[in-house]
Protein backbone atom coordinates (compact mmCIF):
# COMPACT_ATOMS: atom_id res chain seq x y z
CA UNK A 1 0.00 0.00 0.00
CA UNK A 2 1.32 3.43 -0.91
CA UNK A 3 1.28 5.89 1.93
CA UNK A 4 -0.45 9.17 1.30
CA UNK A 5 1.05 11.96 3.37
CA UNK A 6 -0.91 12.37 6.59
CA UNK A 7 -3.34 9.49 6.09
CA UNK A 8 -1.57 7.26 8.59
CA UNK A 9 -2.84 9.54 11.38
CA UNK A 10 -6.49 9.18 10.31
CA UNK A 11 -8.69 6.91 12.39
CA UNK A 12 -11.38 5.00 10.53
CA UNK A 13 -14.64 4.84 12.46
CA UNK A 14 -17.16 2.09 11.71
CA UNK A 15 -20.70 2.78 12.93
CA UNK A 16 -22.42 -0.56 12.38
CA UNK A 17 -24.85 -2.37 14.68
CA UNK A 18 -24.61 -5.71 12.84
CA UNK A 19 -21.69 -7.62 14.37
CA UNK A 20 -21.13 -9.74 11.25
CA UNK A 21 -21.03 -6.72 8.96
CA UNK A 22 -18.67 -4.90 11.32
CA UNK A 23 -16.24 -7.83 11.33
CA UNK A 24 -16.40 -8.13 7.52
CA UNK A 25 -15.77 -4.41 7.06
CA UNK A 26 -12.76 -4.40 9.39
CA UNK A 27 -11.27 -7.58 7.90
CA UNK A 28 -11.65 -6.48 4.29
CA UNK A 29 -10.19 -3.04 4.95
CA UNK A 30 -7.20 -4.63 6.67
CA UNK A 31 -6.85 -7.34 3.99
CA UNK A 32 -6.73 -4.57 1.37
CA UNK A 33 -3.66 -3.20 3.16
CA UNK A 34 -5.15 -0.44 5.29
CA UNK A 35 -3.19 -0.15 8.53
CA UNK A 36 -5.02 2.81 10.08
CA UNK A 37 -6.53 2.56 13.54
CA UNK A 38 -10.15 1.37 13.38
CA UNK A 39 -12.81 2.02 16.01
CA UNK A 40 -16.23 0.40 15.92
CA UNK A 41 -19.47 1.83 17.33
CA UNK A 42 -22.65 -0.22 17.76
CA UNK A 43 -25.15 2.64 17.63
CA UNK A 44 -25.44 6.28 16.65
CA UNK A 45 -25.35 7.59 20.21
CA UNK A 46 -21.93 5.99 20.74
CA UNK A 47 -20.65 7.89 17.69
CA UNK A 48 -22.02 11.20 18.93
CA UNK A 49 -20.65 10.61 22.44
CA UNK A 50 -17.19 9.82 21.02
CA UNK A 51 -17.12 13.05 19.02
CA UNK A 52 -18.16 15.01 22.13
CA UNK A 53 -15.54 13.28 24.28
CA UNK A 54 -12.32 11.49 23.33
CA UNK A 55 -12.83 12.04 19.60
CA UNK A 56 -13.27 15.81 19.83
CA UNK A 57 -10.83 17.27 17.32
CA UNK A 58 -9.72 13.86 16.02
CA UNK A 59 -8.69 13.34 12.42
CA UNK A 60 -11.02 10.61 11.25
CA UNK A 61 -13.25 9.24 8.55
CA UNK A 62 -16.64 7.73 9.39
CA UNK A 63 -18.28 4.72 7.72
CA UNK A 64 -21.90 5.14 8.82
CA UNK A 65 -24.83 2.74 8.63
CA UNK A 66 -28.32 4.25 8.42
CA UNK A 67 -30.39 1.76 10.40
CA UNK A 68 -28.95 1.78 13.89
CA UNK A 69 -30.42 1.74 17.41
CA UNK A 70 -30.73 4.77 19.71
CA UNK A 71 -29.80 7.40 17.10
CA UNK A 72 -30.12 6.55 13.41
CA UNK A 73 -27.38 7.19 10.89
CA UNK A 74 -29.13 10.05 9.10
CA UNK A 75 -29.53 11.90 12.40
CA UNK A 76 -25.87 11.26 13.26
CA UNK A 77 -24.92 12.63 9.84
CA UNK A 78 -27.04 15.76 10.33
CA UNK A 79 -25.65 16.48 13.79
CA UNK A 80 -22.02 15.98 12.80
CA UNK A 81 -22.34 18.14 9.70
CA UNK A 82 -24.15 20.88 11.69
CA UNK A 83 -21.37 21.07 14.30
CA UNK A 84 -18.45 23.29 13.16
CA UNK A 85 -16.02 21.01 15.05
CA UNK A 86 -17.03 17.96 12.98
CA UNK A 87 -18.53 19.42 9.81
CA UNK A 88 -15.45 18.60 7.71
CA UNK A 89 -15.25 14.99 8.86
CA UNK A 90 -15.63 12.77 5.78
CA UNK A 91 -18.69 10.56 6.15
CA UNK A 92 -19.36 7.59 3.90
CA UNK A 93 -22.79 6.06 4.23
CA UNK A 94 -22.36 2.28 4.07
CA UNK A 95 -25.82 0.75 4.30
CA UNK A 96 -28.25 -1.78 2.87
CA UNK A 97 -30.76 1.01 2.23
CA UNK A 98 -30.98 1.70 -1.50
CA UNK A 99 -34.09 3.91 -1.54
CA UNK A 100 -33.32 6.87 -3.86
CA UNK A 101 -35.04 9.24 -1.42
CA UNK A 102 -32.72 8.08 1.37
CA UNK A 103 -29.70 8.53 -0.91
CA UNK A 104 -30.85 12.07 -1.74
CA UNK A 105 -31.49 12.87 1.93
CA UNK A 106 -27.99 11.75 2.90
CA UNK A 107 -26.30 13.81 0.19
CA UNK A 108 -28.45 16.83 1.09
CA UNK A 109 -27.40 16.34 4.72
CA UNK A 110 -23.71 16.38 3.80
CA UNK A 111 -22.49 12.83 3.30
CA UNK A 112 -19.43 12.57 1.09
CA UNK A 113 -20.24 9.20 -0.48
CA UNK A 114 -23.13 6.75 -0.36
CA UNK A 115 -22.41 3.05 -0.82
CA UNK A 116 -25.15 0.43 -0.80
CA UNK A 117 -24.11 -2.89 0.71
CA UNK A 118 -24.72 -5.58 -1.87
CA UNK A 119 -27.00 -8.42 -0.79
CA UNK A 120 -24.67 -11.28 -1.75
CA UNK A 121 -21.63 -12.09 0.35
CA UNK A 122 -19.35 -12.15 -2.71
CA UNK A 123 -20.46 -8.70 -3.90
CA UNK A 124 -20.29 -7.29 -0.37
CA UNK A 125 -16.74 -8.64 -0.02
CA UNK A 126 -15.73 -7.16 -3.38
CA UNK A 127 -17.22 -3.78 -2.43
CA UNK A 128 -15.34 -3.74 0.89
CA UNK A 129 -12.06 -4.66 -0.79
CA UNK A 130 -12.51 -1.78 -3.26
CA UNK A 131 -13.29 0.53 -0.34
CA UNK A 132 -10.12 -0.68 1.38
CA UNK A 133 -8.12 0.32 -1.69
CA UNK A 134 -9.91 3.68 -1.95
CA UNK A 135 -9.61 4.91 1.64
CA UNK A 136 -5.79 5.22 1.72
CA UNK A 137 -5.93 7.85 -1.03
CA UNK A 138 -8.58 10.00 0.68
CA UNK A 139 -7.21 13.22 2.11
CA UNK A 140 -8.77 14.29 5.40
CA UNK A 141 -8.66 17.94 6.46
CA UNK A 142 -7.36 18.93 9.86
CA UNK A 143 -10.27 19.35 12.30
C-alpha positions as CSV (number, residue, x, y, z in Angstrom):
1,X,0.0,0.0,0.0
2,X,1.3,3.4,-0.9
3,X,1.3,5.9,1.9
4,X,-0.4,9.2,1.3
5,X,1.0,12.0,3.4
6,X,-0.9,12.4,6.6
7,X,-3.3,9.5,6.1
8,X,-1.6,7.3,8.6
9,X,-2.8,9.5,11.4
10,X,-6.5,9.2,10.3
11,X,-8.7,6.9,12.4
12,X,-11.4,5.0,10.5
13,X,-14.6,4.8,12.5
14,X,-17.2,2.1,11.7
15,X,-20.7,2.8,12.9
16,X,-22.4,-0.6,12.4
17,X,-24.9,-2.4,14.7
18,X,-24.6,-5.7,12.8
19,X,-21.7,-7.6,14.4
20,X,-21.1,-9.7,11.3
21,X,-21.0,-6.7,9.0
22,X,-18.7,-4.9,11.3
23,X,-16.2,-7.8,11.3
24,X,-16.4,-8.1,7.5
25,X,-15.8,-4.4,7.1
26,X,-12.8,-4.4,9.4
27,X,-11.3,-7.6,7.9
28,X,-11.6,-6.5,4.3
29,X,-10.2,-3.0,5.0
30,X,-7.2,-4.6,6.7
31,X,-6.9,-7.3,4.0
32,X,-6.7,-4.6,1.4
33,X,-3.7,-3.2,3.2
34,X,-5.2,-0.4,5.3
35,X,-3.2,-0.2,8.5
36,X,-5.0,2.8,10.1
37,X,-6.5,2.6,13.5
38,X,-10.1,1.4,13.4
39,X,-12.8,2.0,16.0
40,X,-16.2,0.4,15.9
41,X,-19.5,1.8,17.3
42,X,-22.6,-0.2,17.8
43,X,-25.1,2.6,17.6
44,X,-25.4,6.3,16.7
45,X,-25.3,7.6,20.2
46,X,-21.9,6.0,20.7
47,X,-20.7,7.9,17.7
48,X,-22.0,11.2,18.9
49,X,-20.6,10.6,22.4
50,X,-17.2,9.8,21.0
51,X,-17.1,13.1,19.0
52,X,-18.2,15.0,22.1
53,X,-15.5,13.3,24.3
54,X,-12.3,11.5,23.3
55,X,-12.8,12.0,19.6
56,X,-13.3,15.8,19.8
57,X,-10.8,17.3,17.3
58,X,-9.7,13.9,16.0
59,X,-8.7,13.3,12.4
60,X,-11.0,10.6,11.3
61,X,-13.2,9.2,8.6
62,X,-16.6,7.7,9.4
63,X,-18.3,4.7,7.7
64,X,-21.9,5.1,8.8
65,X,-24.8,2.7,8.6
66,X,-28.3,4.3,8.4
67,X,-30.4,1.8,10.4
68,X,-28.9,1.8,13.9
69,X,-30.4,1.7,17.4
70,X,-30.7,4.8,19.7
71,X,-29.8,7.4,17.1
72,X,-30.1,6.5,13.4
73,X,-27.4,7.2,10.9
74,X,-29.1,10.0,9.1
75,X,-29.5,11.9,12.4
76,X,-25.9,11.3,13.3
77,X,-24.9,12.6,9.8
78,X,-27.0,15.8,10.3
79,X,-25.7,16.5,13.8
80,X,-22.0,16.0,12.8
81,X,-22.3,18.1,9.7
82,X,-24.1,20.9,11.7
83,X,-21.4,21.1,14.3
84,X,-18.5,23.3,13.2
85,X,-16.0,21.0,15.0
86,X,-17.0,18.0,13.0
87,X,-18.5,19.4,9.8
88,X,-15.5,18.6,7.7
89,X,-15.2,15.0,8.9
90,X,-15.6,12.8,5.8
91,X,-18.7,10.6,6.1
92,X,-19.4,7.6,3.9
93,X,-22.8,6.1,4.2
94,X,-22.4,2.3,4.1
95,X,-25.8,0.7,4.3
96,X,-28.3,-1.8,2.9
97,X,-30.8,1.0,2.2
98,X,-31.0,1.7,-1.5
99,X,-34.1,3.9,-1.5
100,X,-33.3,6.9,-3.9
101,X,-35.0,9.2,-1.4
102,X,-32.7,8.1,1.4
103,X,-29.7,8.5,-0.9
104,X,-30.9,12.1,-1.7
105,X,-31.5,12.9,1.9
106,X,-28.0,11.7,2.9
107,X,-26.3,13.8,0.2
108,X,-28.4,16.8,1.1
109,X,-27.4,16.3,4.7
110,X,-23.7,16.4,3.8
111,X,-22.5,12.8,3.3
112,X,-19.4,12.6,1.1
113,X,-20.2,9.2,-0.5
114,X,-23.1,6.8,-0.4
115,X,-22.4,3.0,-0.8
116,X,-25.1,0.4,-0.8
117,X,-24.1,-2.9,0.7
118,X,-24.7,-5.6,-1.9
119,X,-27.0,-8.4,-0.8
120,X,-24.7,-11.3,-1.8
121,X,-21.6,-12.1,0.3
122,X,-19.4,-12.1,-2.7
123,X,-20.5,-8.7,-3.9
124,X,-20.3,-7.3,-0.4
125,X,-16.7,-8.6,0.0
126,X,-15.7,-7.2,-3.4
127,X,-17.2,-3.8,-2.4
128,X,-15.3,-3.7,0.9
129,X,-12.1,-4.7,-0.8
130,X,-12.5,-1.8,-3.3
131,X,-13.3,0.5,-0.3
132,X,-10.1,-0.7,1.4
133,X,-8.1,0.3,-1.7
134,X,-9.9,3.7,-1.9
135,X,-9.6,4.9,1.6
136,X,-5.8,5.2,1.7
137,X,-5.9,7.9,-1.0
138,X,-8.6,10.0,0.7
139,X,-7.2,13.2,2.1
140,X,-8.8,14.3,5.4
141,X,-8.7,17.9,6.5
142,X,-7.4,18.9,9.9
143,X,-10.3,19.4,12.3
